[in-house]
Amino acid sequence: MTDHPILFIPGPVEVDPELRDIMSMPLVGHRSSEFKDCTLRLADRLKKLFCTEQYGFFENAPGTALMEAGIRNLVHDRVLHLTCGSFGDRWHKTSKACGRTPTIVKAEWGTAFTPNVLREALQSADEPFEAICITHNETSTGVINPLADLAATVREVSPDTLILVDAVTAVGGAELRFDDWGIDLAFAGTQKCLALPPGLCVYAVSERAIRKAETVEGRGFLFDFVATPGRFAKGAPPATPCIPLAFALDRQLDRILDTEGLENRWQRHLEMQAITLGWAEQHGFAPFVKEAAHRSPTVSALTNGSMDGADIVARAKAAGFTLGRGYGDLKETTFRVGHMGDHSPDRLRALLAAVAS
């Protein structure tokens, strides 16, 4: 047992001691040669994390900041939102707050979007949308959308429409291939599958997205996609980032890409999903997501069954773990297991055994 409750909530997640130690380092200046070198390494390594040859960046901000940045940089007016949970709804609200004209297509909570539904939305529009916003992995419900198929549908039906992806609980835990799938923007926070504290967002941007941004006024300063490549080519983010966290991210990307391997990491998350769902079936906790193919590899939302959600969370706490209650409207009927980050299958089994003991 550790000296603190082990986090199995859907973020922030448990952080390994090696990474915590890096964040206790003495500070260096954000314009020092040491940090410049770190920034250049991160720009290169983030491309590998997102599976892109185009651009990978980081900045001091939550993932929600990239929802707004994507709209401010890439949309003059018309944007389509696919929402199947709270975080898809948040992006839609963000577009409204930015003064755009968003169209929303909703799926029932616990279900994913299909290419046919998307095709109909695109074909029925009076004119093409400038961009479409898709939540890859909906943290509130445990749904993973078939992003590769959805992106292919956009490319087929409306090829000039940019594809913007909230990959907050997907990057580093679920398969995502930015270039192969034709994505234009994808973003995540460090506190989810990357298994670091909150504080930085990481994101990938396509060449054609940057060309589109050149035509949009009012992009802002910090997240100006047109200026960002030049800044990172010099190893100089525009504002002071969380320096220790950036060095920890540098080390974590070594661990993910070189030590474990990205595809092995995706597979480990699928293994933890299978363990969780097998345990749930054994103990009478049904997955909130009915379709097996649409269940997230990083977070499982489970119905309370015969046990109250608060009791489930309390049992986990008594055993030295922290579990998550359901999100929003699902708070009283579900609980969530965040099997993401650097958790091992054995540590997950220890949590599950404690909850159902």
C-alpha positions as CSV (number, residue, x, y, z in Angstrom):
1,M,0.0,0.0,0.0
2,T,1.2,3.5,-0.8
3,D,1.2,6.6,1.5
4,H,-1.7,8.1,-0.4
5,P,-5.0,6.9,-2.0
6,I,-4.3,5.5,-5.5
7,L,-6.3,7.4,-8.1
8,F,-8.6,5.4,-10.3
9,I,-10.8,8.3,-11.3
10,P,-11.0,9.4,-14.9
11,G,-8.4,12.1,-14.3
12,P,-6.4,13.4,-12.8
13,V,-4.7,10.0,-12.6
14,E,-2.0,8.3,-10.5
15,V,1.5,9.7,-11.2
16,D,4.5,7.4,-10.8
17,P,7.2,8.3,-8.2
18,E,9.9,8.8,-10.9
19,L,7.8,11.5,-12.6
20,R,7.0,13.1,-9.3
21,D,10.7,13.3,-8.5
22,I,11.4,15.1,-11.7
23,M,8.9,17.7,-10.8
24,S,10.7,18.5,-7.6
25,M,13.8,19.6,-9.7
26,P,15.4,23.0,-9.2
27,L,13.9,25.4,-11.7
28,V,15.7,26.6,-14.8
29,G,14.7,29.6,-16.9
30,H,12.2,29.1,-19.6
31,R,14.6,30.7,-22.1
32,S,17.6,28.7,-20.9
33,S,19.4,26.3,-23.3
34,E,18.2,23.3,-21.1
35,F,14.6,24.2,-21.5
36,K,15.0,25.1,-25.2
37,D,16.4,21.6,-25.8
38,C,13.5,20.1,-23.9
39,T,10.9,22.1,-25.9
40,L,12.5,20.9,-29.2
41,R,12.5,17.3,-28.0
42,L,8.8,17.6,-27.0
43,A,7.8,19.0,-30.3
44,D,9.3,16.0,-32.0
45,R,8.1,13.4,-29.5
46,L,4.6,14.7,-29.5
47,K,4.4,14.1,-33.2
48,K,5.2,10.5,-32.6
49,L,2.5,10.3,-29.8
50,F,-0.1,11.6,-32.2
51,C,1.2,9.5,-35.1
52,T,1.8,12.5,-37.3
53,E,4.6,14.0,-39.5
54,Q,3.0,17.4,-39.2
55,Y,3.0,19.4,-36.0
56,G,3.0,18.6,-32.3
57,F,2.9,21.3,-29.6
58,F,2.2,21.9,-25.9
59,E,1.1,24.8,-23.8
60,N,0.1,25.8,-20.3
61,A,-3.6,25.2,-20.3
62,P,-6.4,22.6,-19.8
63,G,-7.6,20.7,-22.7
64,T,-10.7,22.9,-22.8
65,A,-8.5,25.7,-24.0
66,L,-8.0,23.8,-27.2
67,M,-11.7,23.6,-27.7
68,E,-11.8,27.3,-27.8
69,A,-8.5,27.6,-29.8
70,G,-9.8,25.3,-32.4
71,I,-12.9,27.4,-32.9
72,R,-11.1,30.7,-32.8
73,N,-8.4,29.6,-35.3
74,L,-10.3,27.4,-37.7
75,V,-14.0,28.5,-37.9
76,H,-15.3,31.8,-39.4
77,D,-18.9,30.8,-38.6
78,R,-20.4,27.4,-39.4
79,V,-19.4,24.4,-37.4
80,L,-21.0,21.0,-36.8
81,H,-20.8,19.3,-33.3
82,L,-21.4,15.7,-32.6
83,T,-22.3,15.3,-28.9
84,C,-23.0,12.2,-27.0
85,G,-22.1,13.4,-23.5
86,S,-21.1,16.3,-21.3
87,F,-17.8,17.1,-23.0
88,G,-19.3,17.2,-26.5
89,D,-21.9,19.6,-25.1
90,R,-19.1,21.7,-23.6
91,W,-17.5,22.2,-27.0
92,H,-20.8,23.2,-28.5
93,K,-21.3,25.8,-25.8
94,T,-17.7,27.0,-26.4
95,S,-18.5,27.6,-30.1
96,K,-21.6,29.7,-29.1
97,A,-19.5,31.6,-26.6
98,C,-17.0,32.4,-29.4
99,G,-19.8,33.9,-31.5
100,R,-19.9,31.2,-34.1
101,T,-23.0,29.4,-35.5
102,P,-22.8,25.8,-34.3
103,T,-25.1,23.0,-35.5
104,I,-25.5,20.2,-33.0
105,V,-26.3,16.5,-33.7
106,K,-26.9,14.6,-30.5
107,A,-26.7,10.9,-29.8
108,E,-28.3,9.3,-26.8
109,W,-25.9,9.1,-23.8
110,G,-24.2,5.7,-23.8
111,T,-24.3,5.4,-27.6
112,A,-21.7,6.3,-30.2
113,F,-22.1,8.0,-33.6
114,T,-22.2,5.9,-36.7
115,P,-20.9,6.9,-40.2
116,N,-24.5,6.9,-41.5
117,V,-25.7,9.4,-39.0
118,L,-22.8,11.6,-39.8
119,R,-23.3,11.2,-43.5
120,E,-26.9,12.3,-43.2
121,A,-26.0,15.4,-41.2
122,L,-23.3,16.4,-43.8
123,Q,-25.5,15.7,-46.8
124,S,-28.6,17.5,-45.4
125,A,-26.7,20.8,-44.7
126,D,-27.4,23.7,-47.0
127,E,-23.7,24.2,-47.5
128,P,-20.5,22.5,-46.2
129,F,-19.5,23.0,-42.6
130,E,-16.1,24.6,-42.1
131,A,-15.3,22.1,-39.4
132,I,-16.7,19.2,-37.4
133,C,-16.0,18.7,-33.7
134,I,-15.9,15.1,-32.5
135,T,-15.3,13.8,-29.0
136,H,-13.2,10.7,-29.5
137,N,-13.6,9.3,-26.0
138,E,-16.5,10.7,-24.0
139,T,-15.3,10.7,-20.4
140,S,-18.7,11.3,-18.9
141,T,-20.3,8.1,-20.4
142,G,-17.4,5.7,-21.3
143,V,-18.2,5.8,-25.0
144,I,-15.5,5.7,-27.6
145,N,-16.6,6.9,-31.0
146,P,-15.3,5.2,-34.2
147,L,-13.1,8.1,-35.1
148,A,-11.3,6.5,-38.1
149,D,-14.7,5.7,-39.7
150,L,-16.2,9.1,-38.9
151,A,-13.2,10.9,-40.3
152,A,-13.3,8.8,-43.4
153,T,-16.9,9.8,-43.9
154,V,-16.1,13.5,-43.6
155,R,-13.3,13.1,-46.1
156,E,-15.7,11.4,-48.5
157,V,-18.8,13.5,-48.2
158,S,-17.4,16.9,-47.3
159,P,-13.6,16.9,-48.0
160,D,-13.0,20.6,-47.3
161,T,-14.5,20.3,-43.8
162,L,-11.8,20.3,-41.1
163,I,-11.9,17.5,-38.5
164,L,-11.3,18.6,-34.9
165,V,-11.0,16.0,-32.2
166,D,-11.3,16.1,-28.4
167,A,-8.9,13.3,-27.6
168,V,-8.5,14.2,-23.9
169,T,-9.0,10.6,-22.6
170,A,-7.7,8.9,-25.7
171,V,-4.2,10.1,-26.5
172,G,-1.7,7.7,-24.9
173,G,-4.5,5.2,-24.1
174,A,-6.5,4.5,-27.2
175,E,-5.5,4.1,-30.8
176,L,-5.4,7.4,-32.6
177,R,-3.6,7.9,-35.9
178,F,-3.6,11.6,-36.8
179,D,-2.2,11.4,-40.3
180,D,-3.6,8.1,-41.4
181,W,-7.1,9.1,-40.4
182,G,-6.9,12.6,-41.8
183,I,-7.4,14.6,-38.6
184,D,-6.7,18.4,-38.5
185,L,-6.7,19.1,-34.8
186,A,-6.5,16.7,-31.8
187,F,-5.7,17.6,-28.2
188,A,-5.4,16.2,-24.7
189,G,-4.3,17.1,-21.2
190,T,-1.4,15.7,-19.3
191,Q,-3.6,14.5,-16.4
192,K,-5.3,11.7,-18.3
193,C,-3.7,8.8,-20.2
194,L,-0.3,10.5,-20.1
195,A,-0.3,10.0,-16.3
196,L,1.0,13.3,-15.2
197,P,-0.4,16.2,-13.1
198,P,-2.7,18.7,-14.8
199,G,-1.2,21.8,-16.2
200,L,-0.2,21.2,-19.8
201,C,-2.3,20.5,-22.9
202,V,-0.7,18.7,-25.9
203,Y,-2.0,18.9,-29.4
204,A,-1.4,18.1,-33.0
205,V,-2.3,20.4,-35.9
206,S,-2.4,19.7,-39.7
207,E,-0.8,21.8,-42.4
208,R,-4.2,22.5,-43.9
209,A,-5.6,23.6,-40.6
210,I,-2.8,26.2,-40.3
211,R,-3.5,27.4,-43.9
212,K,-7.2,27.8,-42.9
213,A,-6.2,29.7,-39.7
214,E,-4.4,32.2,-41.9
215,T,-7.8,33.3,-43.2
216,V,-9.4,33.7,-39.8
217,E,-9.2,37.0,-37.9
218,G,-9.2,37.3,-34.1
219,R,-7.2,34.1,-33.4
220,G,-5.8,35.5,-30.2
221,F,-2.2,35.4,-29.1
222,L,-1.3,32.4,-27.0
223,F,-3.0,29.8,-29.3
224,D,-2.4,31.4,-32.6
225,F,-1.9,28.4,-34.8
226,V,-0.2,30.5,-37.5
227,A,2.5,31.7,-35.2
228,T,2.9,28.5,-33.2
229,P,5.1,26.5,-35.6
230,G,7.7,29.3,-35.8
231,R,7.8,29.6,-32.0
232,F,8.4,25.9,-31.5
233,A,11.0,25.8,-34.3
234,K,13.0,28.1,-32.0
235,G,12.2,26.1,-28.9
236,A,10.4,29.1,-27.5
237,P,6.8,28.8,-26.3
238,P,5.2,32.3,-26.2
239,A,4.7,32.3,-22.4
240,T,6.3,30.7,-19.3
241,P,5.1,27.1,-19.1
242,C,5.2,24.8,-16.1
243,I,8.8,24.0,-16.5
244,P,9.1,20.9,-14.2
245,L,5.9,19.4,-15.7
246,A,7.4,19.9,-19.2
247,F,10.6,18.0,-18.1
248,A,8.4,15.3,-16.6
249,L,6.4,15.1,-19.9
250,D,9.7,14.7,-21.8
251,R,10.6,11.7,-19.6
252,Q,7.1,10.2,-19.8
253,L,7.2,10.3,-23.6
254,D,10.5,8.3,-23.4
255,R,8.7,5.8,-21.3
256,I,5.6,5.6,-23.5
257,L,7.3,5.6,-26.9
258,D,10.6,3.8,-26.2
259,T,10.2,1.7,-23.1
260,E,6.6,0.4,-23.4
261,G,5.9,1.3,-27.0
262,L,2.8,3.2,-28.1
263,E,0.9,0.2,-29.5
264,N,1.7,-1.9,-26.4
265,R,0.3,0.9,-24.3
266,W,-2.9,0.9,-26.3
267,Q,-3.1,-2.9,-25.8
268,R,-2.5,-2.6,-22.1
269,H,-5.5,-0.3,-21.8
270,L,-7.6,-2.8,-23.7
271,E,-6.5,-5.5,-21.3
272,M,-7.5,-3.3,-18.3
273,Q,-10.9,-2.7,-20.0
274,A,-11.5,-6.4,-20.4
275,I,-10.5,-7.0,-16.7
276,T,-12.9,-4.3,-15.5
277,L,-15.8,-5.5,-17.7
278,G,-15.3,-9.1,-16.7
279,W,-15.3,-8.2,-13.1
280,A,-18.5,-6.0,-13.6
281,E,-20.3,-8.9,-15.2
282,Q,-19.3,-11.2,-12.4
283,H,-20.6,-8.8,-9.7
284,G,-23.8,-7.5,-11.3
285,F,-22.5,-4.1,-12.5
286,A,-23.7,-3.6,-16.1
287,P,-21.7,-1.4,-18.5
288,F,-23.6,1.9,-19.2
289,V,-22.5,1.6,-22.8
290,K,-24.5,-1.3,-24.4
291,E,-22.5,-1.8,-27.6
292,A,-19.2,-3.6,-26.8
293,A,-17.4,-2.0,-29.7
294,H,-18.2,1.4,-28.4
295,R,-16.9,0.9,-24.8
296,S,-13.9,3.0,-23.9
297,P,-10.5,1.3,-23.3
298,T,-9.6,4.1,-20.8
299,V,-12.7,4.7,-18.6
300,S,-15.6,2.4,-17.8
301,A,-19.0,3.7,-16.6
302,L,-20.8,1.0,-14.7
303,T,-24.3,1.0,-13.3
304,N,-24.5,0.7,-9.5
305,G,-26.4,-2.6,-9.6
306,S,-27.5,-3.6,-6.1
307,M,-25.0,-1.4,-4.4
308,D,-25.2,2.4,-4.0
309,G,-22.6,4.3,-5.9
310,A,-21.5,6.1,-2.7
311,D,-20.9,2.8,-1.0
312,I,-18.8,1.6,-3.9
313,V,-16.6,4.7,-3.7
314,A,-16.4,4.4,0.1
315,R,-15.2,0.7,-0.1
316,A,-12.5,1.8,-2.5
317,K,-11.4,4.6,-0.2
318,A,-11.2,2.2,2.8
319,A,-8.9,0.0,0.7
320,G,-6.6,2.9,-0.3
321,F,-8.1,3.7,-3.7
322,T,-10.1,6.6,-5.1
323,L,-13.0,5.8,-7.6
324,G,-15.2,8.2,-9.5
325,R,-18.9,8.7,-9.2
326,G,-21.0,9.1,-12.3
327,Y,-20.8,12.4,-14.2
328,G,-23.6,15.0,-14.3
329,D,-27.0,13.3,-14.8
330,L,-25.4,9.9,-14.3
331,K,-24.0,10.7,-10.8
332,E,-26.6,8.8,-8.9
333,T,-26.8,5.7,-11.2
334,T,-23.3,5.0,-12.2
335,F,-19.7,5.0,-11.0
336,R,-16.6,5.2,-13.2
337,V,-13.3,3.3,-13.2
338,G,-10.5,5.2,-14.8
339,H,-8.2,2.4,-16.0
340,M,-5.8,4.7,-17.8
341,G,-2.3,6.0,-17.6
342,D,0.4,3.9,-15.9
343,H,-1.8,1.5,-14.0
344,S,-1.0,-2.2,-14.3
345,P,-3.5,-4.9,-14.6
346,D,-2.5,-6.3,-11.2
347,R,-3.1,-2.9,-9.5
348,L,-6.5,-2.7,-11.2
349,R,-7.3,-6.2,-9.9
350,A,-6.5,-5.1,-6.4
351,L,-8.9,-2.2,-6.6
352,L,-11.7,-4.4,-8.0
353,A,-11.2,-7.1,-5.4
354,A,-11.5,-4.4,-2.6
355,V,-14.7,-2.9,-4.0
356,A,-16.6,-6.2,-4.3
357,S,-15.1,-7.9,-1.2
